[in-house]
Amino acid sequence: MKELLEFLARALVDDPDQVVVTQVEGERSVILQLKVSPEDTGKVIGKNGRIAHALRTVIKAVATKEGKSVIVEILD
């Protein structure tokens, strides 16, 4: 899941070297924290949050298939 989120985010931004995905394991869930450069934050969120919602949907689908719960956070 972490690698997929990183791959998708790198495809969206102008500066792919600034993309960092941190995985935090919880008892029942996994938290993926996505950090991009400040100039690319809008590209990852999208108009009205559509791209962020799409990213979360894809990652949640993969997590469900693996029997896990996942939360995707986009950090500043």
Order of alpha helices (4+ residues) and beta strands (2+ residues): alpha-beta-beta-alpha-alpha-beta
